[in-house]
């Protein structure tokens, strides 16, 4: 037919039918001509040789998020003439499902190939023994915290955690600072006030770890990751700086400021309750550079040991000032 469609009428005199003018405005079938501004076909009734009407496209489509993992069904809604779709309408936002899918892919790639190099690239995959024990006893709490931290990173915002038990707040702080690179601030809790803990986005280095703590515990339970903390350290880290004691008036933040060029190259772990720290380095040569930098920075970092895990028998100590031995005279007075 002149419109391009095949005639679907029952047996008839086709020439007489065409001369009758019944299809002058279209044969009644769907147009199906390609639209100008999208890849879909015109769904209006045949309009013969006339141009397709300038109406929004009502074809059902999938709208994907930025990473391409999740999607929603939507309507194309494009116009033929002068339609411009802004960037925000083209894609939906990524969410925590996307982050989890990315981590799962990294884990599968690393462990299915049994490639030690790839396994080692999952750098944030070390969790200290105390944090793992906390996760085993409070798995639901840990999963909720992980969702909170991921939401903070996704929105680059902040969230408040009210009435955290002091024992829980300690682990929240370790998880937020050392594994997500978020900032945390606690206040209140006195004179009947509620204790509030604010966790907020820090900078572009604030990222979710390749393996979440909750998933890490599952890997240990399945035997993929060793239960031994020392064995895990030996596989992940090549060297450790052991800082037995921080200089008076110096905090962990001061220590990290002196190592500003080594961001994300080491993991910080507290030694007991006396203010000492382990700095576990992934690369031993970078650990040696950090060791030298701390000795020369003038911050008073004297009590430092450099432990090489590739050669456990070696240990380098920073030379501190030797204290003069106190001597007493015969009268019992101290000599000056």
Secondary structure, 3 states (H helix, E strand, C coil): CCCCCCCCCCCCCHHHHHHCCCCCCCCCCECCCECCCCCCECCCECCCCCCCCCCCCCCEEEEEECCCCCEEEEECCCCCCCCCCCHHHHCECCCHHHHHHHHHHHHHHHHHCCCHHHHHHCCCCCCCHHHHHHHHHCHHHHHHHHHHHHHHHHHCCEEEEECCCHHHHHHHHHHHHHHCCCEEEEECCCCCCCCEEEEECCCCCCCCCCCCHHHHHHHHHCCCCCCCHHHHHHHHCCEEEEECCCCCCCCHHHHHHHCHHHCCCEEEEEECCCCEEEEEECCHHHHHHHHHHHHHCCCCCCCEEEEEHHHCCCEEECCCCCCCCCCECCCCCECC
